[in-house]
């Protein structure tokens, strides 16, 4: 049965660990892990390596820094559980790729990606778990790019939360169920 779960939280709130535990409980080794991060520097390479090491080796990984919804649908994965980690990096990838075109174009591209993820969740007989940061609880960024990013991600999270069957907010490693259905 198709299900969409959104797991939100701040940096180091336990989002990915919780999502991976949920995926493991629901699917065992039968999980498709969709990675959106790109190893553009040594620090990110180290973070990606740590994420790989902590998840089960049997899980299939699909690297999709852009267009993950389309990539998921193109594969028609047999896995009953699909874990996308994370929307935060996807929005960053889109914004940086379209920075010269402006925020309106980036907003349209982000919302198109979100719609494609929702479409993938609807068309597949799978449980799609999406991890995303909640970046709107802190300081207002001091530059235009940071503010655009915060706004784009906030609106993307709202769009997903509206249609999600379940929304979980992580605080200090503890899950708070915001929406259950």
Buried (B, 14 or more C-beta within 10 A) or exposed (E): EEBBBBBBBBEEBBBBBBBBEBBBEBBEEBBBBBBBBBBEEEEEEEEBEEBEEEBEEEBBBBBBBBBBBBBBBEBEBEBBBBBBBBBBBBBBBBBBEBEEEEBEBBBEBBBBBBEBBBBBBEEBEBBBBBBBBBBEEEEEBEEEEEEBBBBBBBBBBEBBBEBBBBBBBBEEEEBEEEBEE
